[in-house]
Amino acid sequence: MKHNGYPGTLTMDLNRLLKVFPGIALTWVCFLVATYCVKLTEARIGYFWHITDLHLDTYYTTKGDIFRSCWLNEHHSNTASAKRPGPYGDYMCDSPWSLLESATQAMKSKQGDNVEFVLWTGDGLSHSAKRMHETKRLDVLRNITELMSRTFPSQFVFPVLGHEDGSANFEQLGDLWRHWLPLEAVQTFEKGGYYTIEQTKSRLRIIALNTNYMRHDAKYSQSHSSAVKQRPDGSYHYPAGGHYGDHHMGKHYHSREGSSSGYLYSDRRNGYSSSSNLADSGIGGHASALSGSSSHESEKQWEWLEEVLAKSSRNKETVYIVGHIPPGSDERHIGHTVPFGHSSFTEKNNVRYLRLVKRYSSIIQGQFFGHLHSDSFRVVYNEVGKPVSWMMIAPSISPRRSSESNNPAMRLYKFDTDTGQVLDYTQYYLDLEQANKLEEAVWQPEYNLTTYYYGLSEVSSLALHNLADRFNNADDAQFMKYYRANSVRHATSTCEGVCLLNHYCAITRLDYREFRSCLETAAKALASKNASPAGLLGPSFALNRLLIATVPAALLLLSLFASSTISSLEVVRIAFAGPCFGLLRSVAFIVSCCRFAAGCWMMAIGHVTLLLACIGAIRDAAFVPLVSAFSCTFLCLSQRWPAKVGSAGMMRQLRASTVNGMNEKDTCIAFSLK
């Protein structure tokens, strides 16, 4: 058949098309699948901010006194030489409004709207807020809420109560934060100050705790005694030897009708829903955060938490636990006398929380806390010592801390939005001194967790365990990096010895008893490692000099008493039998014995003690002179009554005694007495 004068052309074109079609089709299918996979992968990666401890002080002024919280002081000197607070804050004061504004502006400029949510782990009020009227405190929190809402109009902020925020009524705060929380979460919050958020489009659940309840239980005064002991003056002493210390008006925002973040609550808002019905029964309606002393309210939160974790386990969900006060001990509280019991978990609650974390560690993807104003982390181990969970402790926006200050900082986490697995975080900080000098707040990246800074391959309990395992040497590069970040590049001193041990034990031993045992064990190991003869002898140098002067006299009296038992004939025979006839026996005896005793004493100090100290038999310098004295006594007595020796033995004694400081004449006298 012919077609347009070209026989078989149509048939050949069809055959060729049929031959290449499968390849073309397969190529397009692969391309579409790859594109879908890339988009799916990109869709699973999300970000969230973590900020904590803002501590806004509305009385802060650049004309204030830095020794009085940067408040205006009528009696404060106005001389030019007086140090003034900077426009963005001072290391001895809580945060001014300008610092909070700069932080939120930096959050917006660094990441824009590409965040899933914001974790705000408490303490929006200043340390002096308790002196303020409750209405004023609520106004300050409303002001911060308005600032956060302007910064993130399309995202949800999940707040938790800090111990400085606890005086406000739950219902009032619930109304203030209503536009961030779904209805059921608000209902739970208004009853106990805690809530849970679950997403309808992923498996991740967020549990927000009221850790103020963790500070009290029915047996508080006794339960915490194993971690701290109270003194008669009211201060607290740590059994291991350390002392521990603590450590613009707006308007209401109402619920939004929609959101652009791609999530919808079950109540038609933004992809999240709330399951708070587990705790609906029996919780009072007007309790405040400071009513945590009520064991009934505290117990209700425990029951609620266990039920939520059990439900998440059954539903194959993953969990973030968010709170203000972390369990365990503060890694920077060394040598303080102020009790830390008022701002930490009681021992009973600490043990109970760790038990729950171990039980549900398979579903807990992360724990996020603040309160300590420091950059640190914790590792939780199961009963056989295997690391099973971790928690991150973020540094504060406020630069003030009761002991050591820090630069302001905040974190941007990268995570899998479906499983909740944390992939990395970037910490941003403000060099406060530089910002005040330039009068410009420049927030810059401090480090990434998994990149060159720590070099972690992943964010997991095992990886963090391996990192902490290197914190046993102050010269280790990883510990030096950690310690620098711990105060957000504001460390004013080195950390070694007890300081290093406190960090290591706080990170790896969250149980109070284990923490104390860790400090004791590590301190003994450190003392053994650093022990030296010079260090042992140094503290008792004065005692050594005293014994050097008195021991020869004591040995002389002992020798005189022993010599009185020898018969008078033997004494006469000995006196006239020696080769040094004519010298007075008493003078010869006194000189020889004293010199010999002094020689033995110095030999014992210089050699026997050194040997015993090196092999670890002596660890207390107070025993050194005692051991030396016994050695000297034994040697002296053994030389006073030896068996008869021949001329060869006498020559050996002569050479040995000459080395020990006796001349030939003295040696002759000594042997004549024998």
C-alpha positions as CSV (number, residue, x, y, z in Angstrom):
1,M,0.0,0.0,0.0
2,K,1.3,3.5,-0.9
3,H,0.8,6.7,1.1
4,N,1.6,10.0,-0.5
5,G,4.0,8.3,-2.9
6,Y,6.0,6.7,-0.1
7,P,5.1,3.0,0.3
8,G,5.1,1.6,3.9
9,T,6.0,5.0,5.5
10,L,2.9,5.0,7.8
11,T,3.5,1.5,8.9
12,M,7.1,2.1,9.7
13,D,6.3,5.2,11.7
14,L,3.8,3.4,13.8
15,N,6.2,0.5,14.4
16,R,8.9,2.9,15.5
17,L,6.5,4.8,17.8
18,L,5.3,1.6,19.4
19,K,8.9,0.5,20.0
20,V,10.0,3.7,21.7
21,F,6.7,4.4,23.6
22,P,7.4,2.0,26.5
23,G,10.7,3.7,27.1
24,I,9.2,7.2,26.9
25,A,6.3,6.2,29.1
26,L,8.6,4.7,31.7
27,T,10.8,7.8,31.7
28,W,7.8,10.0,32.4
29,V,6.5,7.7,35.1
30,C,9.9,7.7,36.9
31,F,10.1,11.5,36.6
32,L,6.7,11.9,38.1
33,V,7.3,9.5,40.9
34,A,10.7,11.1,41.7
35,T,9.0,14.6,41.7
36,Y,6.3,13.3,44.1
37,C,8.8,11.7,46.4
38,V,10.9,14.9,46.6
39,K,7.8,17.0,47.3
40,L,6.6,14.5,49.9
41,T,10.0,14.5,51.6
42,E,10.1,18.3,51.6
43,A,6.6,18.4,53.0
44,R,7.7,16.2,56.0
45,I,10.5,18.6,57.0
46,G,9.3,21.4,59.3
47,Y,10.6,23.9,61.8
48,F,9.5,25.2,65.1
49,W,10.9,27.8,67.5
50,H,11.6,27.3,71.2
51,I,11.8,30.4,73.4
52,T,11.9,30.5,77.2
53,D,12.3,32.7,80.2
54,L,11.6,36.1,78.7
55,H,11.3,37.8,82.1
56,L,10.0,41.1,80.9
57,D,10.6,43.9,83.4
58,T,8.4,46.9,82.6
59,Y,10.4,49.0,85.2
60,Y,13.7,48.5,83.4
61,T,15.3,51.8,82.4
62,T,18.6,52.8,80.9
63,K,18.9,55.4,83.7
64,G,18.5,52.7,86.3
65,D,20.9,51.1,88.8
66,I,22.3,47.8,87.6
67,F,22.6,46.7,91.3
68,R,18.9,47.3,91.8
69,S,17.4,45.4,88.9
70,C,18.1,48.3,86.5
71,W,15.2,50.3,88.2
72,L,15.4,54.0,88.6
73,N,16.9,54.7,92.0
74,E,16.6,58.2,93.6
75,H,19.7,57.6,95.6
76,H,21.7,56.2,92.7
77,S,24.8,58.2,91.7
78,N,24.4,60.2,88.5
79,T,28.1,60.5,87.8
80,A,29.4,59.8,84.4
81,S,31.6,57.0,85.7
82,A,28.7,54.9,86.9
83,K,27.8,52.0,84.7
84,R,24.4,52.4,83.1
85,P,22.2,49.6,81.7
86,G,22.3,49.3,78.0
87,P,19.3,49.7,75.6
88,Y,19.0,46.0,75.1
89,G,19.5,44.9,78.7
90,D,22.1,44.1,81.3
91,Y,23.6,40.9,82.6
92,M,22.4,41.7,86.1
93,C,18.8,42.6,85.1
94,D,15.7,41.1,83.5
95,S,14.7,41.9,80.0
96,P,13.6,45.3,78.7
97,W,10.9,45.5,76.1
98,S,13.4,46.3,73.4
99,L,15.1,43.0,73.9
100,L,11.9,41.1,73.4
101,E,11.0,43.1,70.3
102,S,14.4,42.4,68.8
103,A,14.1,38.7,69.5
104,T,10.7,38.4,67.8
105,Q,11.8,40.5,64.9
106,A,14.8,38.2,64.5
107,M,12.6,35.1,64.6
108,K,10.4,36.6,61.8
109,S,13.4,37.6,59.7
110,K,15.3,34.3,60.0
111,Q,12.5,31.9,59.2
112,G,9.4,34.0,58.2
113,D,6.2,32.0,58.3
114,N,7.9,28.7,57.5
115,V,7.3,27.4,61.0
116,E,4.8,24.9,62.2
117,F,4.4,26.3,65.8
118,V,6.3,28.0,68.6
119,L,7.0,26.5,72.0
120,W,7.0,29.1,74.8
121,T,8.2,27.3,78.0
122,G,7.2,29.9,80.6
123,D,8.4,32.7,82.8
124,G,7.2,35.7,80.8
125,L,7.2,37.7,84.0
126,S,10.2,39.2,85.8
127,H,11.8,37.8,88.9
128,S,10.3,40.7,90.9
129,A,6.8,40.3,89.5
130,K,5.4,38.7,92.7
131,R,5.5,42.1,94.2
132,M,3.1,43.4,91.5
133,H,-0.7,43.3,91.7
134,E,-2.3,40.3,89.9
135,T,-3.9,42.7,87.4
136,K,-0.5,44.2,86.5
137,R,1.0,40.7,86.1
138,L,-1.8,39.7,83.7
139,D,-1.3,42.9,81.7
140,V,2.4,42.1,81.2
141,L,1.5,38.6,80.0
142,R,-1.1,40.1,77.7
143,N,1.5,42.4,76.3
144,I,3.9,39.5,75.5
145,T,1.0,37.6,74.0
146,E,0.1,40.4,71.7
147,L,3.7,40.7,70.6
148,M,3.9,37.0,69.8
149,S,0.6,37.2,67.9
150,R,1.8,40.0,65.7
151,T,5.0,38.1,65.0
152,F,3.2,34.8,64.1
153,P,-0.3,35.7,62.9
154,S,-0.6,32.4,61.1
155,Q,1.1,30.0,63.5
156,F,0.1,28.7,66.9
157,V,2.1,29.4,70.0
158,F,1.9,26.7,72.7
159,P,2.6,28.3,76.1
160,V,3.3,26.6,79.4
161,L,3.3,28.1,82.8
162,G,6.5,29.1,84.5
163,H,7.0,29.4,88.2
164,E,7.1,33.2,87.9
165,D,3.8,33.2,86.0
166,G,1.9,31.1,88.5
167,S,0.0,33.8,90.4
168,A,-2.5,34.4,87.6
169,N,-5.8,32.6,87.6
170,F,-6.0,29.7,85.1
171,E,-9.3,30.9,83.7
172,Q,-7.9,34.3,83.0
173,L,-4.8,32.9,81.2
174,G,-6.9,30.5,79.3
175,D,-9.0,33.4,78.0
176,L,-5.8,35.2,77.2
177,W,-4.4,32.3,75.1
178,R,-7.7,31.1,73.7
179,H,-6.8,32.1,70.2
180,W,-3.8,29.7,70.2
181,L,-5.5,26.7,71.8
182,P,-8.4,24.6,70.6
183,L,-11.5,24.5,72.7
184,E,-10.8,21.3,74.6
185,A,-7.3,22.3,75.4
186,V,-8.6,25.6,76.8
187,Q,-11.0,23.7,79.0
188,T,-8.2,21.5,80.4
189,F,-5.9,24.5,80.9
190,E,-8.5,26.4,82.8
191,K,-8.9,23.5,85.2
192,G,-5.2,22.6,85.9
193,G,-2.9,24.7,83.7
194,Y,-1.9,21.8,81.4
195,Y,-3.2,20.5,78.1
196,T,-2.4,18.2,75.2
197,I,-2.5,18.9,71.4
198,E,-2.8,16.3,68.7
199,Q,-2.5,16.8,65.0
200,T,-5.1,15.5,62.6
201,K,-2.5,15.2,59.7
202,S,0.4,13.6,61.6
203,R,1.1,11.3,64.5
204,L,2.8,13.9,66.7
205,R,1.1,14.9,69.9
206,I,2.3,17.7,72.2
207,I,1.8,17.4,76.0
208,A,2.2,20.7,77.9
209,L,2.8,20.2,81.6
210,N,2.2,22.5,84.6
211,T,5.6,21.8,86.3
212,N,4.6,24.0,89.2
213,Y,2.8,21.0,90.5
214,M,6.1,19.1,90.5
215,R,7.5,21.4,93.1
216,H,5.3,20.2,95.9
217,D,3.9,17.0,97.3
218,A,2.3,15.9,100.6
219,K,5.7,15.0,102.1
220,Y,7.8,17.8,100.6
221,S,9.9,18.6,103.6
222,Q,11.0,15.0,103.9
223,S,10.9,13.8,100.3
224,H,13.6,16.2,99.2
225,S,15.9,15.6,102.1
226,S,18.0,13.0,100.3
227,A,18.9,15.6,97.8
228,V,19.3,18.5,100.2
229,K,19.6,18.8,104.0
230,Q,18.1,21.8,105.8
231,R,20.2,23.6,108.3
232,P,19.0,25.3,111.4
233,D,19.5,28.7,109.8
234,G,17.2,27.8,106.9
235,S,19.9,27.2,104.3
236,Y,20.3,23.9,102.6
237,H,23.4,21.7,102.4
238,Y,24.0,19.2,99.7
239,P,25.3,15.9,101.2
240,A,28.1,15.6,98.7
241,G,29.6,18.8,99.9
242,G,28.0,21.5,97.6
243,H,25.4,24.0,98.3
244,Y,22.7,24.7,95.8
245,G,20.8,27.8,95.0
246,D,18.2,28.7,92.6
247,H,18.6,29.5,90.8
248,H,3.4,48.3,77.5
249,M,-0.2,47.3,77.7
250,G,-2.1,45.4,74.9
251,K,-5.5,44.1,74.3
252,H,-7.1,40.7,74.0
253,Y,-6.8,38.7,70.8
254,H,-9.8,36.7,69.6
255,S,-10.1,33.4,67.7
256,R,-9.1,33.5,64.0
257,E,-11.4,32.1,61.4
258,G,-8.7,30.6,59.2
259,S,-5.0,30.0,58.9
260,S,-2.5,29.7,56.1
261,S,-0.2,27.1,57.6
262,G,-2.0,24.2,56.1
263,Y,-3.2,22.6,59.3
264,L,-6.7,22.4,60.6
265,Y,-7.8,21.9,64.1
266,S,-10.6,19.4,64.8
267,D,-12.5,22.5,65.7
268,R,-11.8,23.9,62.2
269,R,-8.5,25.5,63.1
270,N,-5.2,24.7,61.6
271,G,-4.8,20.9,61.6
272,Y,-4.5,20.3,65.4
273,S,-7.1,18.9,67.7
274,S,-7.1,18.5,71.4
275,S,-7.8,15.5,73.6
276,S,-8.4,16.8,77.1
277,N,-11.4,14.8,78.1
278,L,-9.2,12.4,79.9
279,A,-8.8,14.9,82.8
280,D,-12.2,16.4,82.8
281,S,-13.4,14.8,86.0
282,G,-12.6,16.1,89.4
283,I,-10.3,19.1,88.7
284,G,-11.1,22.3,90.3
285,G,-12.0,25.3,88.3
286,H,-10.3,28.2,90.0
287,A,-7.0,26.8,91.1
288,S,-3.9,28.9,90.4
289,A,-0.4,27.7,89.5
290,L,0.9,28.4,92.9
291,S,-1.7,26.0,94.4
292,G,0.6,23.1,93.5
293,S,1.0,22.4,97.2
294,S,-2.3,20.7,96.9
295,S,-1.5,17.1,96.5
296,H,-4.9,16.5,95.1
297,E,-4.3,18.8,92.1
298,S,-0.9,17.4,91.6
299,E,-2.2,13.9,91.6
300,K,-4.8,14.8,89.0
301,Q,-2.1,15.9,86.6
302,W,-0.2,12.7,87.1
303,E,-3.3,10.6,86.4
304,W,-4.0,12.7,83.3
305,L,-0.4,12.4,82.0
306,E,-0.3,8.6,82.4
307,E,-3.6,8.3,80.6
308,V,-2.5,10.5,77.7
309,L,0.8,8.6,77.3
310,A,-1.1,5.3,77.4
311,K,-3.5,6.4,74.8
312,S,-0.7,7.7,72.6
313,S,1.0,4.3,72.9
314,R,-2.1,2.5,71.9
315,N,-2.7,4.8,68.9
316,K,0.9,4.5,67.8
317,E,1.4,8.2,68.2
318,T,4.7,10.0,69.0
319,V,5.0,12.6,71.8
320,Y,6.7,15.8,72.7
321,I,6.7,16.7,76.4
322,V,7.0,20.4,77.0
323,G,7.4,22.1,80.4
324,H,9.1,24.9,82.3
325,I,11.1,23.2,85.1
326,P,13.1,20.2,84.0
327,P,13.6,17.2,86.2
328,G,17.0,16.5,87.8
329,S,19.6,18.9,89.1
330,D,21.0,22.2,87.8
331,E,24.4,21.7,86.3
332,R,25.6,25.2,87.2
333,H,24.5,25.3,90.9
334,I,27.8,24.7,92.7
335,G,28.5,26.1,96.2
336,H,25.3,28.0,96.7
337,T,23.5,28.3,100.1
338,V,20.0,29.2,98.8
339,P,17.7,26.2,98.6
340,F,16.7,25.0,95.2
341,G,13.8,22.9,96.4
342,H,11.3,25.7,95.7
343,S,12.1,25.6,92.0
344,S,12.8,22.0,91.2
345,F,11.0,18.7,91.3
346,T,10.6,17.1,94.6
347,E,12.3,13.7,94.9
348,K,9.0,11.9,94.8
349,N,7.8,13.7,91.6
350,N,11.3,13.4,90.1
351,V,11.3,9.6,90.4
352,R,7.7,9.3,89.2
353,Y,8.4,11.4,86.1
354,L,11.5,9.5,85.2
355,R,9.6,6.2,85.6
356,L,7.0,7.4,83.1
357,V,9.6,8.5,80.6
358,K,11.4,5.2,80.8
359,R,8.1,3.3,80.4
360,Y,7.0,5.3,77.3
361,S,10.4,6.1,75.9
362,S,9.5,4.3,72.6
363,I,7.0,7.0,71.8
364,I,8.6,10.1,73.4
365,Q,10.5,11.8,70.6
366,G,11.6,14.8,72.6
367,Q,11.4,16.7,75.9
368,F,11.8,20.5,75.9
369,F,12.3,22.6,79.0
370,G,13.7,26.0,80.1
371,H,14.0,27.6,83.6
372,L,17.7,27.0,84.1
373,H,18.8,29.9,81.8
374,S,21.5,27.7,80.4
375,D,22.2,25.6,77.3
376,S,22.3,22.0,78.2
377,F,20.7,18.6,77.7
378,R,19.9,15.5,79.7
379,V,20.0,11.7,79.0
380,V,17.6,9.2,80.6
381,Y,18.7,5.6,81.1
382,N,16.7,2.5,81.7
383,E,17.3,0.0,84.5
384,V,20.2,-1.7,82.7
385,G,22.0,1.6,81.9
386,K,20.9,1.9,78.2
387,P,20.1,5.5,77.1
388,V,16.4,5.6,76.1
389,S,15.4,9.2,76.0
390,W,16.7,12.8,75.9
391,M,15.6,16.2,76.9
392,M,16.8,19.6,75.7
393,I,17.1,22.6,78.0
394,A,17.1,25.9,76.1
395,P,18.8,29.1,77.3
396,S,16.8,32.1,78.2
397,I,16.0,35.4,76.5
398,S,16.7,37.2,79.7
399,P,20.4,37.6,80.4
400,R,19.9,37.7,84.2
401,R,20.6,34.7,86.4
402,S,21.1,34.5,90.1
403,S,24.6,33.0,89.8
404,E,26.0,33.2,86.3
405,S,24.6,35.4,83.5
406,N,24.3,34.5,79.9
407,N,23.7,36.1,76.5
408,P,20.1,36.0,75.2
409,A,19.4,33.0,72.9
410,M,16.6,31.1,71.2
411,R,16.4,27.9,69.1
412,L,15.0,26.9,65.7
413,Y,14.4,23.2,65.5
414,K,14.2,21.1,62.4
415,F,12.0,18.1,62.6
416,D,10.0,15.4,60.8
417,T,6.4,16.7,60.9
418,D,4.9,13.3,60.7
419,T,6.9,11.4,63.3
420,G,8.2,14.3,65.3
421,Q,11.8,13.1,65.0
422,V,14.2,16.0,65.8
423,L,16.7,16.3,63.0
424,D,18.7,19.3,64.1
425,Y,18.5,22.8,65.7
426,T,20.2,26.1,65.1
427,Q,20.7,28.3,68.1
428,Y,20.6,32.1,67.6
429,Y,22.1,34.4,70.2
430,L,22.6,38.1,70.8
431,D,26.0,39.4,72.0
432,L,24.5,41.7,74.6
433,E,27.6,43.7,75.2
434,Q,28.2,44.3,71.5
435,A,24.5,45.2,70.9
436,N,24.5,47.8,73.7
437,K,27.8,49.2,72.4
438,L,26.5,49.6,68.8
439,E,22.9,50.2,69.9
440,E,21.8,47.6,67.4
441,A,20.6,44.1,68.1
442,V,22.2,41.6,65.7
443,W,21.0,38.1,66.4
444,Q,23.3,35.6,64.8
445,P,23.7,31.8,64.6
446,E,25.7,30.4,67.5
447,Y,25.9,26.8,66.3
448,N,24.1,23.8,64.8
449,L,23.7,20.8,66.9
450,T,24.6,18.1,64.4
451,T,27.1,19.8,62.1
452,Y,30.7,20.8,62.8
453,Y,30.1,22.0,66.4
454,Y,29.4,18.7,68.0
455,G,29.6,16.5,64.9
456,L,26.6,14.4,65.9
457,S,25.3,12.0,63.2
458,E,21.8,12.2,64.6
459,V,19.8,13.6,67.5
460,S,19.2,10.6,69.7
461,S,19.7,9.4,73.3
462,L,22.7,7.3,72.2
463,A,24.4,10.1,70.3
464,L,23.9,12.5,73.3
465,H,25.2,9.8,75.6
466,N,28.3,9.4,73.6
467,L,28.8,13.2,73.7
468,A,28.3,13.4,77.4
469,D,30.7,10.4,77.9
470,R,33.5,12.7,76.8
471,F,32.8,15.3,79.5
472,N,35.3,13.8,81.9
473,N,38.2,16.0,80.9
474,A,38.2,19.8,81.1
475,D,40.7,19.8,78.2
476,D,38.4,17.8,75.9
477,A,37.5,19.8,72.8
478,Q,33.8,18.7,73.0
479,F,33.4,19.7,76.7
480,M,35.1,23.1,76.0
481,K,32.5,23.7,73.2
482,Y,29.7,22.6,75.5
483,Y,30.8,24.8,78.3
484,R,31.2,27.8,76.0
485,A,27.6,27.3,74.8
486,N,26.3,26.6,78.2
487,S,26.3,30.3,79.1
488,V,25.8,31.3,75.4
489,R,29.4,32.5,75.0
490,H,29.4,34.5,78.3
491,A,31.5,32.2,80.4
492,T,33.8,34.2,82.7
493,S,35.8,31.3,84.2
494,T,37.1,27.9,83.4
495,C,35.3,24.7,84.4
496,E,37.3,21.9,85.8
497,G,37.3,19.7,88.9
498,V,34.0,19.9,90.8
499,C,32.5,22.1,88.1
500,L,33.1,19.6,85.4
501,L,31.8,16.7,87.6
502,N,28.6,18.7,88.3
503,H,27.9,19.1,84.6
504,Y,28.6,15.5,83.8
505,C,26.5,14.1,86.7
506,A,23.6,16.5,86.1
507,I,23.4,15.5,82.4
508,T,23.7,11.7,83.0
509,R,22.1,11.2,86.5
510,L,18.7,12.8,86.7
511,D,17.7,10.8,89.8
512,Y,18.8,12.8,92.9
513,R,20.4,9.9,94.7
514,E,22.2,8.8,91.5
515,F,23.4,12.4,91.1
516,R,24.8,12.5,94.6
517,S,26.4,9.1,94.2
518,C,27.9,10.2,90.8
519,L,29.4,13.3,92.4
520,E,30.9,11.3,95.3
521,T,32.3,8.6,93.1
522,A,33.7,11.0,90.5
523,A,35.2,13.2,93.2
524,K,37.1,10.2,94.7
525,A,38.3,9.2,91.3
526,L,39.5,12.7,90.6
527,A,41.3,12.9,94.0
528,S,43.0,9.7,93.3
529,K,44.0,10.8,89.8
530,N,45.4,14.1,91.0
531,A,47.1,12.8,94.2
532,S,50.8,13.4,94.5
533,P,53.5,13.2,97.2
534,A,53.9,17.0,97.2
535,G,50.2,17.5,97.6
536,L,50.0,15.0,100.4
537,L,52.9,16.5,102.4
538,G,52.1,20.1,101.7
539,P,49.0,20.5,104.1
540,S,50.9,19.0,107.1
541,F,54.2,20.8,106.6
542,A,54.0,22.5,110.0
543,L,53.2,19.2,111.7
544,N,56.2,17.5,110.0
545,R,58.5,20.2,111.3
546,L,57.2,19.7,114.8
547,L,57.7,15.9,114.7
548,I,61.2,16.3,113.3
549,A,62.1,18.2,116.4
550,T,60.4,16.0,118.9
551,V,60.8,12.5,117.6
552,P,64.6,12.3,118.2
553,A,64.1,13.4,121.8
554,A,61.4,10.7,122.3
555,L,63.7,8.1,120.8
556,L,66.5,9.2,123.1
557,L,64.4,8.6,126.2
558,L,63.2,5.3,124.9
559,S,66.8,4.2,124.3
560,L,68.0,5.4,127.7
561,F,65.2,3.4,129.4
562,A,66.1,0.3,127.4
563,S,69.8,0.7,128.2
564,S,69.1,0.7,132.0
565,T,68.3,-3.0,131.8
566,I,71.8,-3.9,130.8
567,S,74.0,-5.1,133.7
568,S,76.6,-2.8,135.0
569,L,79.4,-5.2,134.2
570,E,78.2,-5.4,130.6
571,V,78.1,-1.7,130.4
572,V,81.6,-1.4,131.7
573,R,82.8,-4.1,129.3
574,I,81.2,-2.4,126.4
575,A,82.6,1.0,127.4
576,F,86.3,-0.2,127.5
577,A,86.2,-2.7,124.7
578,G,85.8,-0.3,121.8
579,P,88.6,1.0,119.6
580,C,87.7,4.6,120.6
581,F,88.7,4.3,124.3
582,G,88.7,7.4,126.4
583,L,85.5,9.1,125.2
584,L,82.7,9.5,127.7
585,R,80.1,6.8,127.3
586,S,77.1,9.1,128.0
587,V,78.2,11.7,125.4
588,A,78.9,9.0,122.9
589,F,75.5,7.4,123.4
590,I,73.6,10.7,123.2
591,V,75.4,11.9,120.0
592,S,75.1,8.6,118.2
593,C,71.5,8.0,119.1
594,C,70.3,11.6,118.2
595,R,72.2,11.6,114.9
596,F,70.9,8.1,114.0
597,A,67.3,9.1,115.0
598,A,67.5,12.2,112.8
599,G,68.8,10.2,109.9
600,C,66.1,7.6,110.3
601,W,63.5,10.3,110.5
602,M,64.6,12.1,107.4
603,M,64.9,8.8,105.5
604,A,61.4,7.8,106.6
605,I,60.0,11.1,105.4
606,G,61.9,11.1,102.1
607,H,61.5,7.4,101.1
608,V,59.1,5.3,103.1
609,T,56.3,7.9,102.9
610,L,56.9,8.5,99.2
611,L,56.6,4.8,98.5
612,L,53.4,4.4,100.6
613,A,51.8,7.4,99.0
614,C,52.7,6.2,95.5
615,I,51.1,2.8,96.0
616,G,48.0,4.4,97.4
617,A,48.3,3.1,101.0
618,I,48.2,6.6,102.3
619,R,45.6,9.1,101.0
620,D,45.5,11.4,104.0
621,A,48.4,13.7,104.7
622,A,47.7,13.5,108.5
623,F,48.9,9.9,108.5
624,V,52.2,10.6,106.8
625,P,54.1,11.8,109.9
626,L,52.7,9.0,112.0
627,V,53.9,6.3,109.6
628,S,57.3,7.9,109.4
629,A,57.6,8.0,113.2
630,F,56.9,4.3,113.5
631,S,59.4,3.6,110.8
632,C,62.0,5.6,112.5
633,T,61.4,4.0,115.9
634,F,61.6,0.5,114.4
635,L,64.9,1.3,112.6
636,C,66.4,2.9,115.7
637,L,65.6,0.0,118.0
638,S,66.8,-2.5,115.5
639,Q,70.2,-0.8,115.5
640,R,70.3,-0.4,119.3
641,W,70.3,-4.2,120.0
642,P,71.6,-6.1,117.1
643,A,73.2,-9.5,117.2
644,K,77.0,-9.6,117.4
645,V,78.5,-8.9,114.1
646,G,81.9,-9.6,112.7
647,S,84.4,-7.3,111.2
648,A,82.8,-7.6,107.7
649,G,79.4,-6.8,109.1
650,M,80.9,-3.8,111.0
651,M,82.3,-2.4,107.8
652,R,79.0,-2.7,106.1
653,Q,77.3,-0.9,109.0
654,L,80.0,1.8,108.8
655,R,79.5,2.4,105.1
656,A,75.7,2.5,105.5
657,S,75.7,4.8,108.5
658,T,78.2,7.1,106.7
659,V,75.7,7.5,103.9
660,N,73.0,8.3,106.3
661,G,74.9,11.3,107.7
662,M,77.2,9.8,110.4
663,N,81.0,10.2,110.3
664,E,83.5,7.5,111.0
665,K,84.1,8.6,114.6
666,D,80.5,8.6,115.4
667,T,80.1,5.2,114.0
668,C,83.0,4.0,116.0
669,I,81.4,5.3,119.2
670,A,78.1,3.6,118.3
671,F,79.8,0.2,117.8
672,S,81.8,0.6,120.9
673,L,78.6,0.7,122.8
674,K,77.6,-2.6,121.4
